Amino acid sequence: MANNSNDIRYVGVKENLAYGFANAGQVFGYNLVARGYMLLFFTKVFGLPEGAVSAMILILGIWDTVNDPLMGAVVDKTRTRFGKLRPYLIFVPLPLSIFTILLFAGPVILQDTKSTVIKIVYMYISYFLWEFFYTIGDIPFWSMSSAISPSPADRTRAISSARFISGILGNLSPTILVLLMDLSEKGVIKMSLAQVFLLMAVIAGTFGMGLFSLAGRCCKERVVQSVKEPSVLEGFKVMLKNKPLFLIIISSVLGSVSGISSVFATYYYAEVVHLNSLTILIALPGSILGFLTYLLIPKLKAKFDNRQIIFLNGFSRVIVGTIVFLVGYNNFTNFKVVIPLLMFQNLVFSFFDTVNMVIPTEMIGDTVDYMEWKTGERNEGISFAVLTFVGKLTGSVSTSIGAALLPIIGLSFKKIAGTTDTVTIKGEHTDLYIWALFTFVPQILGLITLIPYIWYDLTGNKLLTIRSELRERHEEMSKQLSGGENDA
């Protein structure tokens, strides 16, 4: 009886750890850009107009709708002796390191420049170059989670390793950042906010990218690729032919607006309760549960399929977000109320955030298998471009909307002449609006993401059949590429 490739473990502990630490290095830098910190940096630290920041992020977000799939198609077309993914993972850490530092160096480099136009130009160029090289690395990195092994169990372990380790090391960057921000603003350390952000960027560009380079140096592509190189145009057509992938794309695009929660969480801690590091205390119980959740994912998947888990996540967030908003309606600055309240919200959200670190990535891997089963071609690059595109789209749209909402809710910043300091200006109900945009509004908006999954059917027996038939094809292809089957 032939061995079942789904039961064989191809990826060892060392390779799983290398993949995990690589993701941690990547996330360490990305978390400085995500979660609303970049918007706070550009508006409060760099002193740029909210409208200019909103326009830039929106424009480059639109560019991502073309850039990411284009890069994915280029990756799928790549054929080298190192594979189609590893060449990019070997190359990208160095330029990404440089542009991570330059992205946050603007206020220091241009500290004597009074021209707002020059600062805006610097913002556009530095952010575009950072985003460009991030894309070149991110798409091959997550494509590797599908190509690293033909075994679904191996893929789940690789994804879980990446998410688990990045959850520890990658999340150190916002933790250190908020501590340094509080110490700077309270005069405990002799560093301006501009210097704090630059210091974190230097750490991300050196330590973080050093870890990210492990993906190219230590991980292997094991799934056999077809000899034929698909054209770039064929790569784009994959997204239209692949119904399950297309549904994931639609859901993700619809849900990008719900990312404003992280944007206004940053403003809540910085401008409502004036204690950035409070987020560390709030996140502590959820962080512990989040790590334990990785152990619970196999049990969760035994009871629910991926689509059911997506629905469970969406409805749970609405219920919890609404409760937190209503209980804290008149007490959102009272630490005795908001600390346990936000701990409760973070505890529930952390469970589902951890699950969402694994499930959507697995689902995209399933769509890669689906298209190979249907057409004979594997398209990891174009398919996993969806994952990196979704992450950046959520960040871009939410940050752009957040910046556009600032003047509407009455929040603005004014530079103090002759200094690098700023004064915060608020309207009468600004704090309440921030509380609502932090807690329940994004969760309500997130319900629309569930609509496309009504038609998602890549589950159950259909998925098992696809995996079984692909296993047989891979075994046959391996025999052909090796010159035929050896006699036993």
C-alpha positions as CSV (number, residue, x, y, z in Angstrom):
1,M,0.0,0.0,0.0
2,A,1.4,3.4,-1.0
3,N,2.3,5.9,1.7
4,N,-0.2,8.7,2.1
5,S,1.7,11.9,1.6
6,N,-0.8,13.6,3.9
7,D,0.5,11.4,6.8
8,I,4.2,11.8,6.1
9,R,6.0,14.6,8.0
10,Y,8.3,16.4,5.5
11,V,9.1,19.6,7.5
12,G,11.3,19.1,10.6
13,V,11.3,21.2,13.8
14,K,14.3,23.3,12.8
15,E,12.7,24.3,9.5
16,N,9.4,25.1,11.2
17,L,11.3,27.3,13.7
18,A,13.2,29.1,10.9
19,Y,9.9,29.8,9.2
20,G,8.4,31.0,12.4
21,F,11.3,33.3,13.4
22,A,11.4,34.7,9.9
23,N,7.7,35.7,10.2
24,A,8.5,37.2,13.6
25,G,11.2,39.4,12.1
26,Q,8.9,40.5,9.3
27,V,6.0,41.3,11.7
28,F,8.3,43.2,14.1
29,G,8.7,45.9,11.4
30,Y,5.2,45.6,10.0
31,N,3.6,46.3,13.4
32,L,5.2,49.8,13.4
33,V,3.2,50.5,10.2
34,A,0.0,48.8,11.2
35,R,-2.4,49.3,14.2
36,G,-2.7,53.0,13.6
37,Y,0.8,53.8,14.6
38,M,1.8,55.0,11.2
39,L,-1.2,57.5,11.1
40,L,-0.2,58.7,14.6
41,F,3.4,59.1,13.3
42,F,2.5,61.0,10.2
43,T,0.0,63.3,11.8
44,K,1.3,63.9,15.3
45,V,5.1,63.3,15.0
46,F,5.8,64.3,11.4
47,G,3.2,67.1,11.5
48,L,1.5,66.4,8.2
49,P,-2.1,67.4,7.3
50,E,-4.6,64.6,7.9
51,G,-6.0,65.0,4.4
52,A,-2.6,64.5,2.8
53,V,-2.0,61.4,4.8
54,S,-5.5,60.0,4.0
55,A,-5.0,60.7,0.3
56,M,-1.6,59.1,0.1
57,I,-2.7,55.9,1.9
58,L,-5.8,55.6,-0.2
59,I,-3.9,56.1,-3.5
60,L,-1.3,53.6,-2.6
61,G,-4.0,51.2,-1.4
62,I,-5.6,51.4,-4.8
63,W,-2.2,50.8,-6.4
64,D,-2.0,47.6,-4.3
65,T,-5.0,46.2,-6.1
66,V,-2.8,45.9,-9.2
67,N,0.7,45.7,-7.6
68,D,0.1,42.6,-5.4
69,P,-1.6,40.4,-8.0
70,L,1.0,41.5,-10.5
71,M,3.8,40.5,-8.1
72,G,2.0,37.2,-7.4
73,A,1.8,36.5,-11.2
74,V,5.5,37.2,-11.6
75,V,6.3,34.8,-8.7
76,D,4.2,32.1,-10.3
77,K,6.1,32.6,-13.6
78,T,9.5,32.3,-11.9
79,R,11.5,29.1,-12.4
80,T,15.1,28.8,-11.0
81,R,17.3,26.1,-9.5
82,F,16.5,27.6,-6.1
83,G,12.7,27.4,-6.7
84,K,10.2,30.0,-7.6
85,L,9.9,31.5,-4.1
86,R,13.3,31.4,-2.4
87,P,15.1,33.8,-4.8
88,Y,12.8,36.6,-3.6
89,L,13.2,35.6,0.1
90,I,17.0,35.6,-0.3
91,F,17.0,39.0,-2.0
92,V,14.5,41.2,-0.2
93,P,15.6,41.5,3.4
94,L,18.4,44.0,2.7
95,P,16.4,46.6,0.7
96,L,13.4,46.2,3.0
97,S,15.7,46.9,5.9
98,I,16.9,50.2,4.4
99,F,13.5,51.5,3.5
100,T,12.0,50.5,6.9
101,I,14.5,52.9,8.5
102,L,14.0,55.6,5.9
103,L,10.2,55.5,6.3
104,F,10.5,56.6,9.9
105,A,13.5,58.9,9.5
106,G,11.6,61.8,7.9
107,P,11.1,63.9,11.0
108,V,14.8,63.6,11.9
109,I,16.2,64.1,8.4
110,L,13.8,67.0,7.7
111,Q,13.7,68.5,11.1
112,D,14.9,71.9,9.9
113,T,12.6,71.9,6.8
114,K,9.6,74.2,7.1
115,S,8.1,73.2,3.7
116,T,5.1,71.0,4.2
117,V,5.2,70.0,0.5
118,I,8.7,68.6,0.8
119,K,7.6,66.5,3.8
120,I,4.6,65.2,1.9
121,V,6.8,64.2,-1.0
122,Y,9.2,62.4,1.3
123,M,6.2,60.6,2.9
124,Y,5.0,59.4,-0.5
125,I,8.4,58.2,-1.8
126,S,9.5,56.5,1.4
127,Y,6.1,54.8,2.0
128,F,5.9,53.7,-1.6
129,L,9.4,52.1,-1.6
130,W,8.8,50.4,1.8
131,E,5.5,49.0,0.5
132,F,7.0,47.9,-2.8
133,F,9.8,45.8,-1.2
134,Y,7.4,44.5,1.5
135,T,5.2,43.1,-1.2
136,I,8.2,41.4,-2.9
137,G,9.0,39.6,0.3
138,D,5.5,39.0,1.8
139,I,3.9,37.2,-1.2
140,P,6.7,34.5,-1.6
141,F,6.8,34.1,2.2
142,W,3.2,33.1,2.6
143,S,3.3,31.2,-0.7
144,M,5.9,29.1,1.0
145,S,3.3,27.9,3.5
146,S,1.7,26.0,0.7
147,A,4.8,24.9,-1.2
148,I,6.8,23.8,1.9
149,S,5.0,20.4,1.9
150,P,2.2,18.4,0.2
151,S,0.9,17.5,3.7
152,P,-2.0,19.6,5.1
153,A,-0.8,18.8,8.6
154,D,2.7,20.1,7.7
155,R,1.2,23.3,6.3
156,T,-0.9,23.8,9.5
157,R,2.2,23.3,11.6
158,A,4.3,25.8,9.5
159,I,1.5,28.4,9.6
160,S,1.0,27.9,13.3
161,S,4.7,28.2,14.0
162,A,4.9,31.4,12.0
163,R,1.9,33.0,13.7
164,F,2.9,31.7,17.2
165,I,6.5,33.0,17.2
166,S,5.6,36.2,15.5
167,G,2.9,36.7,18.1
168,I,5.7,36.7,20.8
169,L,8.6,38.4,19.1
170,G,6.8,40.4,16.4
171,N,4.5,42.0,19.0
172,L,7.5,43.2,21.0
173,S,7.7,46.2,18.6
174,P,4.4,47.9,19.6
175,T,5.0,47.0,23.2
176,I,8.4,48.7,23.3
177,L,7.1,51.6,21.2
178,V,4.2,52.5,23.6
179,L,6.5,52.3,26.6
180,L,9.1,54.6,25.0
181,M,6.3,57.0,23.9
182,D,5.1,57.3,27.4
183,L,8.6,57.8,28.8
184,S,9.3,60.4,26.1
185,E,6.1,62.4,26.6
186,K,6.5,62.4,30.4
187,G,10.1,63.5,30.1
188,V,11.6,60.4,31.7
189,I,14.0,59.8,28.8
190,K,15.7,62.5,26.7
191,M,14.2,61.4,23.4
192,S,11.6,63.1,21.2
193,L,8.8,61.0,19.7
194,A,10.5,61.3,16.3
195,Q,13.7,59.8,17.8
196,V,11.6,57.0,19.5
197,F,10.0,56.0,16.1
198,L,13.4,56.1,14.4
199,L,15.0,53.9,17.0
200,M,12.3,51.3,16.6
201,A,12.7,51.4,12.8
202,V,16.5,50.8,13.2
203,I,15.8,47.8,15.4
204,A,13.2,46.5,12.9
205,G,15.5,47.1,10.0
206,T,18.5,45.2,11.5
207,F,17.2,42.6,14.0
208,G,13.9,42.1,12.3
209,M,15.2,41.7,8.8
210,G,18.0,39.5,10.0
211,L,15.4,37.1,11.2
212,F,13.3,37.4,8.1
213,S,16.3,36.3,6.0
214,L,15.9,32.8,7.6
215,A,13.0,32.1,5.3
216,G,15.2,32.2,2.2
217,R,18.2,30.5,3.8
218,C,16.5,27.7,5.7
219,C,13.2,26.7,4.1
220,K,12.6,24.4,1.1
221,E,9.9,24.2,-1.6
222,R,8.7,20.6,-1.8
223,V,5.5,20.6,-3.8
224,V,6.4,19.7,-7.4
225,Q,5.7,22.6,-9.9
226,S,4.7,22.2,-13.5
227,V,7.5,22.8,-16.0
228,K,5.2,25.2,-18.0
229,E,5.6,28.9,-17.0
230,P,2.2,30.6,-16.8
231,S,2.0,34.1,-18.4
232,V,1.3,37.1,-16.2
233,L,-2.1,37.5,-17.8
234,E,-2.9,33.9,-17.0
235,G,-2.0,34.6,-13.4
236,F,-4.5,37.4,-13.2
237,K,-7.2,35.1,-14.8
238,V,-6.7,32.7,-11.9
239,M,-8.6,35.0,-9.5
240,L,-11.6,35.0,-11.8
241,K,-11.6,31.2,-12.4
242,N,-11.0,30.3,-8.8
243,K,-14.5,30.8,-7.2
244,P,-13.4,30.0,-3.6
245,L,-10.5,32.4,-3.8
246,F,-12.7,35.1,-5.4
247,L,-15.2,34.8,-2.5
248,I,-12.3,35.2,0.0
249,I,-11.2,38.3,-1.9
250,I,-14.7,39.9,-1.9
251,S,-15.1,39.2,1.8
252,S,-11.7,40.7,2.6
253,V,-12.4,43.8,0.5
254,L,-15.7,44.3,2.3
255,G,-14.1,43.8,5.7
256,S,-11.2,46.3,5.2
257,V,-13.2,49.1,6.8
258,S,-13.5,47.2,10.1
259,G,-9.7,47.8,10.5
260,I,-10.5,51.3,11.9
261,S,-10.8,49.6,15.3
262,S,-7.0,49.3,15.6
263,V,-6.6,52.9,14.3
264,F,-8.8,54.4,16.9
265,A,-7.5,52.1,19.6
266,T,-4.2,53.9,19.2
267,Y,-5.9,57.3,19.5
268,Y,-7.9,56.1,22.5
269,Y,-4.8,55.3,24.5
270,A,-2.9,58.3,23.3
271,E,-5.5,61.0,23.4
272,V,-8.4,59.9,25.6
273,V,-6.7,58.2,28.6
274,H,-3.3,59.6,27.8
275,L,-1.4,56.4,28.6
276,N,-0.1,54.5,25.6
277,S,1.4,51.7,27.6
278,L,-2.0,50.8,29.2
279,T,-2.5,48.7,26.1
280,I,0.1,46.3,27.4
281,L,-1.9,45.6,30.6
282,I,-5.1,45.3,28.6
283,A,-3.6,42.8,26.2
284,L,-1.9,40.6,28.8
285,P,-4.8,38.1,29.5
286,G,-5.6,37.9,25.8
287,S,-2.0,37.3,24.9
288,I,-1.8,34.4,27.2
289,L,-5.0,32.9,25.8
290,G,-3.9,33.6,22.3
291,F,-0.8,31.4,22.7
292,L,-2.9,28.6,24.3
293,T,-5.4,28.9,21.4
294,Y,-2.9,27.4,19.0
295,L,-3.2,24.2,21.0
296,L,-7.0,24.4,20.7
297,I,-7.2,24.9,17.0
298,P,-7.1,21.2,16.1
299,K,-10.0,20.6,18.5
300,L,-11.9,23.5,17.1
301,K,-11.4,22.3,13.5
302,A,-12.6,18.8,14.6
303,K,-16.0,20.3,15.4
304,F,-16.3,23.1,12.9
305,D,-15.2,23.6,9.3
306,N,-13.3,26.7,8.3
307,R,-16.4,28.4,7.0
308,Q,-18.3,27.8,10.2
309,I,-15.4,29.2,12.2
310,I,-15.5,32.4,10.1
311,F,-19.2,32.9,11.0
312,L,-18.7,32.2,14.7
313,N,-15.9,34.8,14.7
314,G,-18.0,37.5,13.1
315,F,-21.1,37.2,15.3
316,S,-19.0,36.9,18.5
317,R,-17.2,40.1,17.8
318,V,-20.5,42.0,17.3
319,I,-21.9,40.8,20.6
320,V,-18.8,41.5,22.6
321,G,-18.1,44.9,21.0
322,T,-21.7,46.1,21.6
323,I,-21.6,45.1,25.3
324,V,-18.3,46.8,25.8
325,F,-19.5,50.0,24.2
326,L,-22.7,50.2,26.2
327,V,-21.1,49.4,29.6
328,G,-18.4,51.9,29.0
329,Y,-20.6,54.6,27.5
330,N,-20.3,57.0,30.4
331,N,-17.1,55.5,31.9
332,F,-14.6,55.3,29.1
333,T,-12.1,57.3,31.0
334,N,-12.6,55.5,34.3
335,F,-9.7,53.1,34.7
336,K,-11.7,51.0,37.2
337,V,-14.3,50.3,34.5
338,V,-12.4,50.3,31.3
339,I,-9.5,48.1,32.3
340,P,-11.6,45.0,33.2
341,L,-14.0,45.8,30.3
342,L,-11.3,46.1,27.7
343,M,-9.5,43.0,29.1
344,F,-12.7,41.1,28.6
345,Q,-13.0,42.3,25.0
346,N,-9.4,41.6,24.3
347,L,-9.6,38.2,25.8
348,V,-12.4,37.2,23.4
349,F,-10.9,38.9,20.4
350,S,-7.5,37.4,21.0
351,F,-9.0,33.9,20.8
352,F,-10.5,34.6,17.4
353,D,-7.5,36.7,16.2
354,T,-5.3,33.7,16.9
355,V,-7.7,31.4,15.0
356,N,-7.7,33.9,12.1
357,M,-4.0,33.8,12.0
358,V,-4.2,30.2,10.8
359,I,-7.6,29.6,9.2
360,P,-7.6,32.1,6.3
361,T,-4.1,31.2,5.3
362,E,-5.1,27.5,5.3
363,M,-8.2,28.4,3.2
364,I,-6.0,30.2,0.6
365,G,-3.8,27.1,0.5
366,D,-6.9,25.0,-0.2
367,T,-7.8,27.3,-3.1
368,V,-4.3,26.6,-4.6
369,D,-5.0,22.9,-4.3
370,Y,-8.4,23.4,-5.9
371,M,-7.0,25.2,-8.9
372,E,-4.3,22.6,-9.4
373,W,-7.0,19.9,-9.2
374,K,-9.2,21.8,-11.7
375,T,-6.5,23.0,-14.2
376,G,-3.3,21.2,-13.4
377,E,-1.5,24.5,-12.5
378,R,-0.4,25.6,-9.1
379,N,-0.6,29.4,-8.5
380,E,0.8,30.0,-5.0
381,G,2.1,33.5,-6.0
382,I,-1.2,35.0,-7.3
383,S,-3.3,33.2,-4.7
384,F,-1.2,34.3,-1.7
385,A,-1.0,37.8,-3.2
386,V,-4.5,37.9,-1.8
387,L,-3.2,37.4,1.7
388,T,-0.7,40.2,1.5
389,F,-3.1,42.4,-0.4
390,V,-5.8,41.9,2.2
391,G,-3.4,42.8,5.0
392,K,-2.3,46.0,3.3
393,L,-5.8,46.8,2.0
394,T,-7.2,46.6,5.5
395,G,-4.3,48.8,6.8
396,S,-4.6,51.3,3.9
397,V,-8.4,51.6,3.9
398,S,-8.7,51.8,7.7
399,T,-5.9,54.2,8.1
400,S,-7.2,56.4,5.2
401,I,-10.7,56.4,6.6
402,G,-9.3,57.0,10.1
403,A,-7.4,60.0,8.9
404,A,-10.4,61.3,7.0
405,L,-12.6,60.9,10.2
406,L,-10.2,62.9,12.5
407,P,-11.5,66.4,11.5
408,I,-15.1,65.0,11.4
409,I,-14.9,63.9,15.0
410,G,-13.1,67.1,16.0
411,L,-9.5,65.8,16.6
412,S,-6.5,67.7,15.2
413,F,-2.9,68.5,16.1
414,K,-1.1,71.8,16.0
415,K,2.6,72.3,16.0
416,I,4.1,74.6,18.7
417,A,6.2,77.2,16.9
418,G,9.9,76.7,17.4
419,T,9.6,73.2,18.9
420,T,8.9,69.6,17.8
421,D,6.0,69.4,20.2
422,T,2.3,69.4,19.3
423,V,-0.9,70.4,21.0
424,T,-4.0,68.2,20.7
425,I,-7.3,70.0,19.8
426,K,-10.6,68.2,20.5
427,G,-14.3,68.8,20.0
428,E,-17.0,68.4,22.7
429,H,-17.8,64.7,21.9
430,T,-14.5,63.7,20.3
431,D,-13.6,61.2,23.1
432,L,-17.0,59.4,22.8
433,Y,-16.6,59.1,19.1
434,I,-13.2,57.6,19.5
435,W,-14.6,55.1,22.0
436,A,-17.4,54.1,19.6
437,L,-15.0,53.7,16.7
438,F,-12.7,51.7,18.9
439,T,-15.2,49.2,20.3
440,F,-18.5,48.4,18.5
441,V,-18.7,50.3,15.2
442,P,-16.0,48.3,13.4
443,Q,-17.6,45.0,14.6
444,I,-20.9,46.0,13.1
445,L,-19.3,46.9,9.8
446,G,-17.5,43.6,9.9
447,L,-20.7,41.6,9.5
448,I,-20.7,42.3,5.7
449,T,-17.6,40.1,5.4
450,L,-19.8,37.1,6.1
451,I,-22.0,37.5,3.0
452,P,-19.6,36.0,0.4
453,Y,-19.1,32.9,2.6
454,I,-22.7,31.9,2.1
455,W,-21.5,30.5,-1.3
456,Y,-18.1,29.1,-0.2
457,D,-18.2,25.3,-0.5
458,L,-14.6,24.2,-0.3
459,T,-15.2,22.1,2.8
460,G,-16.0,18.6,3.9
461,N,-16.0,15.7,1.4
462,K,-15.3,18.0,-1.5
463,L,-12.0,19.1,0.0
464,L,-11.0,15.6,1.1
465,T,-11.6,14.3,-2.5
466,I,-9.4,17.1,-4.0
467,R,-6.6,16.3,-1.6
468,S,-6.8,12.6,-2.3
469,E,-6.7,13.0,-6.0
470,L,-3.9,15.6,-5.9
471,R,-1.8,13.2,-3.8
472,E,-2.0,10.6,-6.5
473,R,-1.1,13.2,-9.2
474,H,2.0,14.4,-7.2
475,E,3.2,10.9,-6.7
476,E,2.9,10.2,-10.5
477,M,4.6,13.5,-11.4
478,S,7.5,12.8,-9.0
479,K,8.0,9.4,-10.7
480,Q,8.0,11.1,-14.2
481,L,10.5,13.8,-13.1
482,S,12.8,11.2,-11.6
483,G,12.8,9.1,-14.7
484,G,10.3,6.5,-13.7
485,E,9.4,4.3,-10.7
486,N,12.3,2.3,-9.3
487,D,11.7,-1.4,-8.8
488,A,11.1,-2.4,-5.2
